[in-house]
Amino acid sequence: MSVSSPDTTGLDRKDLARSYLKMAGNEHRTIQAQLEESASKRAHFAAIGRKHGITYREIAEHYGVTEGAVRQMLKRIGGE
């Protein structure tokens, strides 16, 4: 992953450090949002799979998690 450097012209060290902290915070929020969206999609597709007769085990194998994790994922979204 490449991190671009902010314009540091005229900044003291504390301001520079604050700029990097701000960038890292913004990047973290973006990554967190992507992870949450991905988890939501996985749960949605698991629910669709269950409606079409796919077993918890098969969903778990596709996602690389346990059957219990699939059940918990579906329970959180009100799936099963």
WOJOUR-V525388 format. One record per residue. N is the residue number from 1. OMEGA is omega in radians with two decimals (* if undefined). Layout:
n;omega
N;OMEGA
N;OMEGA
This chain:
n;omega
1;-3.12
2;3.11
3;3.12
4;3.14
5;3.10
6;3.08
7;-3.07
8;-3.13
9;3.07
10;-3.14
11;3.01
12;-3.05
13;3.13
14;3.11
15;3.11
16;3.12
17;3.11
18;3.12
19;3.13
20;3.10
21;3.11
22;3.11
23;-3.12
24;3.11
25;3.11
26;3.13
27;3.13
28;3.14
29;3.12
30;3.14
31;3.13
32;3.13
33;3.12
34;3.12
35;3.13
36;3.11
37;3.13
38;3.13
39;3.12
40;3.12
41;3.14
42;3.13
43;3.13
44;-3.12
45;3.07
46;3.11
47;3.10
48;3.11
49;3.13
50;3.13
51;-3.14
52;3.01
53;3.10
54;-3.10
55;3.05
56;-3.12
57;-3.11
58;3.09
59;-3.14
60;3.13
61;3.12
62;-3.09
63;-3.13
64;3.13
65;3.11
66;3.07
67;3.11
68;3.11
69;3.10
70;3.12
71;3.14
72;3.11
73;-3.12
74;3.12
75;-3.14
76;-3.13
77;3.13
78;-3.10
79;-3.11
80;*
